[in-house]
């Protein structure tokens, strides 16, 4: 695989992780809206603790999804920075050795 193909693959992977981040963050935001009240569930849900357990669970899921989205976003950024570093390194090497192999 050529360097250009490798850099393109890194950038493509970064794009995929960025889209995954967006999807996970969206799911977290949606999960955050799933809380219920005692009237939404039943009068017994409040008395038995089911309502509190349910709301704690939805809060936890929403938090984990938000955290996962942030991690995916940072991974996408890291991949993009690696691709940029490879590109810059290749350009510096090309400039450094420009003309070295030219027959004089």
N, C-alpha and C positions, 0 to 999 in steps of 0.2 A: 504494500500500500504506500503510495507516495505521501509526502508531507502535506501537500494540498488536500489530498483525500482524507488524511487523518485530521487535519484542522477542520475540514468541512464536517466530518463525522462528529467531532467534539461540539461544534456549533449546533449541529442537528440535535444531538443529545441534550444540550443545554435548552434548546427550544422545547423538546419533549418534556423535560423536567419542569420547565416554566409553566407549560400547560397543565401538567399534573398538579403543580402548586395551586394554580387557579381553581382547578376542579375540587381539590381537597379543601381549600379555604372556603369555597362556596358551599360545600357540604357542611362544614363547620358552622357557617353562618345560618344555614337552614336548620341545623340541629339545635341551635341556640333559640329558635323560635318555637320549639316543640313542648315547652313547659305547659303544665296544666294546672287548673285550680280544682278545689274540692267539688265545685258544681260541675266542672267539666268531666270529672271522673265518676265519683259517687260520694255520698256522705260517709260511707264506711272507709273509703280510701284515706281520708284524713285521720280517722280514729285509729286505724291499724298501722299507720306509718307508710302505707303503700304510696301515697302521694309524695311524701318527702323522698322516699327511695327513688321513685320515678324521676322526680325533678333533679335529684342529685346525679342520677345516671345520665340524663340528657345534658346536664351541665358538664359532666366529665367527658362525654363523647364530643361535645362541641369544643371543649378545651383541647382535647387530644387532636382533633382534626385541625384546629387552628395552628397548633404546634407543628403538626405534620406538614401543613401547607407552608409554614415559615421555613422549615428545614429543607423542603423541596426547592423553595425559592433560592435559598442560600447555595444549595448544590448546583442549581442552574447557573448562578453567578460565578461559582468557582470554576465550572467547566468552561464558561465563556472567557474567564481570565486566563485559564491555562491555554486555550486556543490563541488568545492574543499574545501571550508570552512566547509560544512556539513561533508564531508569525514574526514577532519582533526579533527573536533570536535568529531565525532563518535570514531575515533581511540584513541583520548586522553581519552575519557570516558571509553573505553574498557580497556585501560592500567591502568587507575586510579582504576577501580573496579575489576580488574583481581583477581580472587580467592576469592572474598568477599562471594560468595554464595557456595563455596566449603564446604562440610561437613568435619569436622575435628574430 
